[in-house]
Amino acid sequence: MSIHPVMQRLAEKLNRTDLPPFAAGDTIRVQVRIKEGDKERLQAFEGVVIAKKNGPQGSFTVRKMSFGQGVERIFPFNSKVIDKIEKVRSSKVRRARLFYLRGLRGKAARLKEVDTR
């Protein structure tokens, strides 16, 4: 079953092409637009990608530790609040969803870093 050519072109227009390729286990810095009153500023949310859901309504989940408390945020790929994404480091993981990191603390929650030069 193939997609109608018109729908294909529409889907390509809607999807963002400015985002770098990343996968589960990568540490990324998401620049988020925050509106305060009539002003707008950028705030960085840096953490490990623990899940990625592809497709037309795709999203990804980023987890970081903030003052000893785990914070997760789900970002839709086509969200207008995402200004840009920077890939900070890559890690070697053996699964697509890293929900097991929620139960780990300190050194146990480290991931093996991969050199991406």
Secondary structure, DSSP 8 states (H G I E B T S, - for coil): ----HHHHHHHHHHS-SSS----TT-EEEEEEEEEETTEEEEEEEEEEEEEEE-STT-EEEEEEEETTEEEEEEEETT-TTEEEEEEEEEEE-SSS--GGGGG--GGGG--EEE---
